[in-house]
Amino acid sequence: MKGSVIIVGAGIIGAACARTLSRRGLDVTIVDAGASAGATSSSGEGNLLVSDKGPGAELELAQHSLRLWRTLAPTLESEIGRDFPSVEFERKGGIVAALDAQQSQALDLFADAQRRAGVDAQRLSADEARYLEPELSPAISSGVYYPEDAQVQPTIAAEAFLASARAAGTRVLVNTVVTGPLIDADGKLAGVVTSSGNLAADDVVVAAGPWAGEVAQVLGGTLSVGPRKGFLLVTSRMPRRIFHKVYDADYVGAVGSDNHDLQTSTVIESTASGTVLIGSSRQNVGFDSGLDVAALRKIAAKAVRLMPFLLETSVIRAYCGFRPFARDHVPVIGPDPAVPGLWYAAGHEGAGIGLAPATAEMLASLMLGESPAVAAAPFAPGRAPLADSLARTT
Ligand SMILES: Cc1cc2nc3c(=O)[nH]c(=O)nc-3n(C[C@H](O)[C@H](O)[C@H](O)COP(=O)(O)OP(=O)(O)OC[C@H]3O[C@@H](n4cnc5c(N)ncnc54)[C@H](O)[C@@H]3O)c2cc1C
């Protein structure tokens, strides 16, 4: 055995890390305050995207993660058996549609830069876009097709990672809140104090999603990660009328925006069960889970502008989740710069499902002293942009 690790948080990030670390020979315990996959990881759409990322570290991580996802479905099946539900991996591709000449120009520039970074981004005329997605509005001006974009069912994917981790020896403790650090006689972090007693380990990984900043603080570390609220609408089931993930060109701007007020941009896609998911909003309002009718109305109105047939469909459900948001919009993967033994895998914002496999791989490489497949420095917890933003907000 190479050492023992406690992972705080059994969402998709913690579960993916538990799978990889236990399969790399570490003795892993994963602890969650609630149920596994019961928080943010069950609130999202499950898109695995390169289309919404401009050139840079996060795009590189996403490209690597997508490569890993392509082989994960059969690998997971061999690890946990065929009776486990499918993660519903589907390489459906994404289409970004521009609604006027200005959006077309901005989208073309963005896609040019992505192509230079190795993304398959194919320009579409309005007619070509409507040929691929016949329900797109006649008002669209152009589009870009991203054949690499894919989708999974996020809750099943998180549970599949956890089942694989269990099969490799991981202990899973649910309904167990981590409340403080366990400190040894030398003053070093030696595990965690929980609502069910003390747990000792060589290392502790905080994978607590939007609560990661709070958990880091409780354990004596510093991490600038908090919640960014997002709503989704779900329609009743229908025969398949949407074949790709479809979104408007505003979406890319909203993902990286620092605006704390309500922002909405359209993301529409069908699921294997026949429902259509319509997103989404972004709002920095802490953990306020209240229903915001104005936000839902805005999401619905924008979706109808992109795909007018949606006006005739009924919404059966609306819900919100909290994206784990790092102040510079880049995930945080690596050791706390000041607390030996404390590690982070957090801050994945609206991309944690997509980035989970590469995050787990990077964390394992760093913990085992190996060189990661994707450069880890831009994700380091002690990086300058995070430290600067922390200094500004405290
Ligand atoms: C509306 C919406 C749409 C999204 N769409 C997508 C998408 O299409 N594609 C994509 O890739 N991502 C998407 N995301 C983002 C994605 O869901 C997240 O990035 C991802 O789920 C984060 O996973 P996590 O494991 O870090 O956090 P979580 O799933 O929140 O897990 C963290 C866990 O930590 C536990 N925890 C917290 N505090 C403690 C404590 N003190 N002790 C013990 N346990 C604790 C919590 O109970 C929780 O279970 C979306 C998010 C939202 C809100």
The ligand as an SDF file (V2000), in Angstrom:
LIG
                    3D

 53 58  0  0  0  0  0  0  0  0999 V2000
  -27.2390   23.8990  -13.4550 C   0  0  0  0  0  0  0  0  0  0  0  0
  -25.9100   23.2150  -13.6050 C   0  0  0  0  0  0  0  0  0  0  0  0
  -25.5680   22.6430  -14.8230 C   0  0  0  0  0  0  0  0  0  0  0  0
  -24.3280   22.0070  -14.9820 C   0  0  0  0  0  0  0  0  0  0  0  0
  -24.0360   21.4080  -16.1740 N   0  0  0  0  0  0  0  0  0  0  0  0
  -22.8490   20.7760  -16.3280 C   0  0  0  0  0  0  0  0  0  0  0  0
  -22.5250   20.1240  -17.5330 C   0  0  0  0  0  0  0  0  0  0  0  0
  -23.3250   20.0720  -18.4460 O   0  0  0  0  0  0  0  0  0  0  0  0
  -21.3020   19.5390  -17.6640 N   0  0  0  0  0  0  0  0  0  0  0  0
  -20.3850   19.5770  -16.6560 C   0  0  0  0  0  0  0  0  0  0  0  0
  -19.2770   19.0560  -16.8410 O   0  0  0  0  0  0  0  0  0  0  0  0
  -20.6760   20.1450  -15.4800 N   0  0  0  0  0  0  0  0  0  0  0  0
  -21.8730   20.7580  -15.2970 C   0  0  0  0  0  0  0  0  0  0  0  0
  -22.1760   21.3710  -14.1300 N   0  0  0  0  0  0  0  0  0  0  0  0
  -21.1390   21.4460  -13.1090 C   0  0  0  0  0  0  0  0  0  0  0  0
  -20.9440   20.1420  -12.3940 C   0  0  0  0  0  0  0  0  0  0  0  0
  -22.2140   19.6510  -11.9690 O   0  0  0  0  0  0  0  0  0  0  0  0
  -19.9930   20.3730  -11.2200 C   0  0  0  0  0  0  0  0  0  0  0  0
  -18.7860   20.9810  -11.6640 O   0  0  0  0  0  0  0  0  0  0  0  0
  -19.6470   19.0560  -10.5320 C   0  0  0  0  0  0  0  0  0  0  0  0
  -20.8150   18.3270  -10.2510 O   0  0  0  0  0  0  0  0  0  0  0  0
  -18.8770   19.3070   -9.2620 C   0  0  0  0  0  0  0  0  0  0  0  0
  -18.7110   18.0680   -8.6340 O   0  0  0  0  0  0  0  0  0  0  0  0
  -18.0910   17.9810   -7.1930 P   0  0  0  0  0  0  0  0  0  0  0  0
  -17.8830   16.5510   -6.9090 O   0  0  0  0  0  0  0  0  0  0  0  0
  -16.9190   18.9130   -7.1160 O   0  0  0  0  0  0  0  0  0  0  0  0
  -19.1940   18.6480   -6.2340 O   0  0  0  0  0  0  0  0  0  0  0  0
  -20.5230   18.0020   -5.5830 P   0  0  0  0  0  0  0  0  0  0  0  0
  -21.2060   17.1110   -6.5020 O   0  0  0  0  0  0  0  0  0  0  0  0
  -21.2840   19.1580   -5.0160 O   0  0  0  0  0  0  0  0  0  0  0  0
  -19.9370   17.1130   -4.4020 O   0  0  0  0  0  0  0  0  0  0  0  0
  -19.3960   17.7030   -3.2510 C   0  0  0  0  0  0  0  0  0  0  0  0
  -19.7800   16.8540   -2.0650 C   0  0  0  0  0  0  0  0  0  0  0  0
  -19.0810   17.3530   -0.9130 O   0  0  0  0  0  0  0  0  0  0  0  0
  -19.9000   17.0680    0.2110 C   0  0  0  0  0  0  0  0  0  0  0  0
  -19.5020   17.8950    1.3510 N   0  0  0  0  0  0  0  0  0  0  0  0
  -19.5690   19.2290    1.4720 C   0  0  0  0  0  0  0  0  0  0  0  0
  -19.1250   19.6150    2.6930 N   0  0  0  0  0  0  0  0  0  0  0  0
  -18.7860   18.4710    3.3660 C   0  0  0  0  0  0  0  0  0  0  0  0
  -18.2710   18.2080    4.6710 C   0  0  0  0  0  0  0  0  0  0  0  0
  -18.0090   19.1920    5.5540 N   0  0  0  0  0  0  0  0  0  0  0  0
  -18.0500   16.9190    5.0160 N   0  0  0  0  0  0  0  0  0  0  0  0
  -18.2950   15.8980    4.1340 C   0  0  0  0  0  0  0  0  0  0  0  0
  -18.7760   16.1080    2.8880 N   0  0  0  0  0  0  0  0  0  0  0  0
  -19.0170   17.3730    2.5090 C   0  0  0  0  0  0  0  0  0  0  0  0
  -21.3190   17.4180   -0.2910 C   0  0  0  0  0  0  0  0  0  0  0  0
  -22.3150   16.7670    0.5020 O   0  0  0  0  0  0  0  0  0  0  0  0
  -21.2670   16.9140   -1.7350 C   0  0  0  0  0  0  0  0  0  0  0  0
  -21.8550   15.6410   -1.8790 O   0  0  0  0  0  0  0  0  0  0  0  0
  -23.4100   21.9750  -13.9070 C   0  0  0  0  0  0  0  0  0  0  0  0
  -23.7730   22.5160  -12.6780 C   0  0  0  0  0  0  0  0  0  0  0  0
  -25.0130   23.1280  -12.5120 C   0  0  0  0  0  0  0  0  0  0  0  0
  -25.3650   23.6860  -11.1820 C   0  0  0  0  0  0  0  0  0  0  0  0
  1  2  1  0
  2  3  1  0
  2 52  2  0
  3  4  2  0
  4  5  1  0
  4 50  1  0
  5  6  2  0
  6  7  1  0
  6 13  1  0
  7  8  2  0
  7  9  1  0
  9 10  1  0
 10 11  2  0
 10 12  1  0
 12 13  2  0
 13 14  1  0
 14 15  1  0
 14 50  1  0
 15 16  1  0
 16 17  1  0
 16 18  1  0
 18 19  1  0
 18 20  1  0
 20 21  1  0
 20 22  1  0
 22 23  1  0
 23 24  1  0
 24 25  2  0
 24 26  1  0
 24 27  1  0
 27 28  1  0
 28 29  2  0
 28 30  1  0
 28 31  1  0
 31 32  1  0
 32 33  1  0
 33 34  1  0
 33 48  1  0
 34 35  1  0
 35 36  1  0
 35 46  1  0
 36 37  1  0
 36 45  1  0
 37 38  2  0
 38 39  1  0
 39 40  1  0
 39 45  2  0
 40 41  1  0
 40 42  2  0
 42 43  1  0
 43 44  2  0
 44 45  1  0
 46 47  1  0
 46 48  1  0
 48 49  1  0
 50 51  2  0
 51 52  1  0
 52 53  1  0
M  END
$$$$
